[in-house]
Amino acid sequence: MRKLFILLASVVTLGVNAQNQLLIRDNTPIDYSKIDVATVQSALDEMKRSVDQKIEAIIKVSSNQTVENTLMAYDRVQYEISDMSARIGLVSSVFSDDKTRDVAFEVANELQVYSNGIYLNDNLYAAFKKFNGSEAGKKLNINQRKFLNDVMISFEKNGMKLNSEDRKELTALNTKMIEFANKFDQNMGEHQDSVILKEVELKGLSAEDLGRWKQEDNTYLIRINLPNIVKILENAENTEIRKLIYERYNNRAYPANISVLDSLLYYRDQYAKKLGFKSYAAYAVVDKMAATPETVWAFENDLIKRLSPVVTKEVAEMKAFRDTYDKTNAGKELNAWDWAFYSKKMLNSKYALNTDEVTEYFEMNNTLQGMFSVYEKILGIRVVETKNVPLWNPKVKSYDMFKDGVKTGTFYLDLYPRPNKYNHFACFPISQYIKQDNKETLPVAALVCNFPEGSESQPSLLKHSDVITLFHEFGHLVHWELCHQTISSQNAFTTKGDFVEAPSQFLENWCWEYDALQLFAKHYKTGKALPQDLFNKMKSAQLFNSASQSIRQVYLGVTDFAYEDNYSEVKSKGVAAIAKEKFALSQLPFPEGTHFICSFTHLSGYGANYYGYLWSKVYAQDMFSVFKEKGVMNTQLGIKYRKDVLEKGSSENEKDLVEKFLGRKSNSDAFLKTLGIK
């Protein structure tokens, strides 16, 4: 997932206070130790003054409009806003200081309201309408024309066709939407929970895990975070302990986010209807590849039809295995908190695949260096770690990326959990590429993740699924770093929302290729490479329970879309009831008393767009099929992909980018194969 922000500021000082670390845009690393409450608030104030001046300048030149003083001037407006949004977003997600983080959330609200208000500026809209019909507007190149069209759509999609009174109401609705979306995220980010257990209750856990959790009184403190829940659900022999941890994890930010989510959905629905759309879903997808809710529902329902029979078979097989493995529970329901435990046992039994053994070959540092090597080989880039760079936490690492021998960007890795930190996995943009007056500001980004951290007795070891996640998120980061478009607004993350995941999903495939894994998958004790026979077992099990994994994605997609496409149903049933209803797709009993939706942060940032994960995977797998045909480590083909897709950002139609790379029309054959559908 790439973290969604308004995206897109100027190379020099932009007429603002250059001492404010959040306003530095000359490739000088930000000194995060100098960011506090005053820094955050003053940065917003200075940015607003600068943007207001630029907008006034655009309006005033309406009698002598050019590409530079109108279209490119507006690109710089969007750049300032997006640059600030990204940096505030990072502060609100990774800073430990409560006051600074809280103010960053408040400023994020204010910034979004301010940004959306630009699209309700009558004089600015009139200036663009005039430019659109001018001689200069008629002579635009393809990229400029696309940008102008996108700007006009944004104005109209955000209410410029409404009368002044309706626009005031729209602004009020938008303010509420922003307030509740950010509150949803804040509740999640600040939620903390833990469980104290006895050693007898943790039978099945390794000595290393117990050592991390042990307290002086010989009890064990388990913090409710993703690495810990995975350990418990896969290994704890006591089903009641698995249930306890599952319930606590799936009740994060409950009950607070129930009412927050309901309010967010209400105001989104009102906002969309004020603009003439039948639902927020219709509003959200009008400028996506899918274009209409009907197309999305058809896509999801077709997957449900194809996947459900296979899910039925997988659940039956899992129940049969459970009944044999654990005769005391034979014939009982198979519950969600038992799925990971029996999956791990069944993998060992059916495929002789010990996932703990696999984990021993993916020590974090080796995996990082190996991932860099794979990306370097495929895309013709180079990654170099940097030292003595200011960081927001001592455990963060910094790197520079090079392309064709020239620095193309900087990035940070914030890999492990800590209190009050964003608790999932995402690529956070920090600075965006722009070229102005022959000076370049290079892109900067961070991976903010929550992988299992090492201990004194054992380094950080990754499950193979963790390695896939790492490759995915780094795929977003590479996309961001390599895209140096003339129009800064046409960056990597402004590709259509149901395509933006494709480049990162595409790069997940190398986690299943031995030619790639043998470069870095080495046993953390012996240094020996991942054996071919162990990899063969992994490969043979690649589609193990794949339909159930895929139906999970469908469940998330249809839940998100049901919320946004029919608020009257939300109002009558309630958000929790709809999530429970859709859970039936898994063909497992709903875990009563849980409220996963309270921690489903995609609902706040990805509203009506979660379907895009599977939609974009159609294109990702189709592109990878070319590598399967011509060689997965084919550098020449990789550089062609880099140039045809990654470097283009949103400067061209996404479907055209894919088909140019493929040299043919795209199809779903490779995608369906990855789902186990013949």
Sequence and secondary structure as in RCSB ss.txt:
>XXXX:A:sequence
MRKLFILLASVVTLGVNAQNQLLIRDNTPIDYSKIDVATVQSALDEMKRSVDQKIEAIIKVSSNQTVENTLMAYD
RVQYEISDMSARIGLVSSVFSDDKTRDVAFEVANELQVYSNGIYLNDNLYAAFKKFNGSEAGKKLNINQRKFLND
VMISFEKNGMKLNSEDRKELTALNTKMIEFANKFDQNMGEHQDSVILKEVELKGLSAEDLGRWKQEDNTYLIRIN
LPNIVKILENAENTEIRKLIYERYNNRAYPANISVLDSLLYYRDQYAKKLGFKSYAAYAVVDKMAATPETVWAFE
NDLIKRLSPVVTKEVAEMKAFRDTYDKTNAGKELNAWDWAFYSKKMLNSKYALNTDEVTEYFEMNNTLQGMFSVY
EKILGIRVVETKNVPLWNPKVKSYDMFKDGVKTGTFYLDLYPRPNKYNHFACFPISQYIKQDNKETLPVAALVCN
FPEGSESQPSLLKHSDVITLFHEFGHLVHWELCHQTISSQNAFTTKGDFVEAPSQFLENWCWEYDALQLFAKHYK
TGKALPQDLFNKMKSAQLFNSASQSIRQVYLGVTDFAYEDNYSEVKSKGVAAIAKEKFALSQLPFPEGTHFICSF
THLSGYGANYYGYLWSKVYAQDMFSVFKEKGVMNTQLGIKYRKDVLEKGSSENEKDLVEKFLGRKSNSDAFLKTL
GIK
>XXXX:A:secstr
 B        SS TTS TTSGGG  SS    GGG  HHHHHHHHHHHHHHHHHHHHHHHHGGGS  IIIIIIHHH
HHHHHHHHHHHHHHHHHHH   HHHHHHHHHHHHHHHHHHHHHTT HHHHHHHHHHHHSHHHHT  HHHHHHHHH
HHHHHHHTTTTS HHHHHHHHHHHHHHHHHHHHHHHHHHH   EEEE GGGGTT  HHHHHHHB TTS EEEE S
HHHHHHHHHH S HHHHHHHHHHHTTTTTTHHHHHHHHHHHHHHHHHHHTT SSHHHHHHTTSSS SHHHHHHHH
HHHHHHHHHHHHHHHHHHHHHHHHH GGGTTS   HHHHHHHHHHHHHHHH   HHHHHTTBBHHHHHHHHHHHH
HHHHSEEEEEE S   SSTT EEEEEEETTEEEEEEEEE S  TTS  S EEEEEE  EEETTEEE  EEEEE  
     SSS  B  HHHHHHHHHHHHHHHHHHH   SSTTS GGGS TTTTTHHHHHHHGGGG HHHHTTT B TT
T  B  HHHHHHHHHTTTTTHHHHHHHHHHHHHHHHHHHH HHHHHHH HHHHHHHHGGGG S   TT  GGGG 
THHHHSTT TTHHHHHHHHHHHHHHHHHHH TT HHHHHHHHHHTGGGTTSS HHHHHHHHHTS   SHHHHHHT
T  
